[in-house]
Amino acid sequence: MGKRIVVKIADLTKKHKISLRELSRISDVRHAALSELANGKRENISFSHIVKIAEALNIEDIREIIDLVDTKERNDS
């Protein structure tokens, strides 16, 4: 079993009642990057994006943006 980081963009937009496009506008992070993160198509996020999102949404706890979760091994039988 390992760990992986989950970026909680969908949770943030729902909690703050804004669209991805609005989050992109206020955070100055490309809409395409936010969309890929929200849909699980991108597995990495830069520290600068985390900071921009935190500043845009007045977030002080990084765990609102990212989380570390356990993963199951893919070869479970």
Long-range contacts (C-beta under 8 A, 24 or more apart in sequence): 1-70, 1-71, 1-72, 1-73, 2-70, 2-71, 2-73, 3-68, 3-69, 3-70, 3-71, 4-43, 4-68, 4-69, 4-71, 5-43, 5-45, 5-66, 5-67, 5-68, 5-69, 6-66, 6-67, 6-68, 6-69, 7-37, 7-38, 7-42, 7-45, 7-65, 7-66, 8-64, 8-65, 8-66, 8-67, 9-34, 9-37, 9-38, 10-38, 12-53, 12-57, 12-64, 12-65, 13-38, 16-57, 23-53, 23-56, 23-57, 26-56, 26-57, 27-52, 27-53, 27-55, 27-56, 27-57, 28-52, 28-56, 29-53
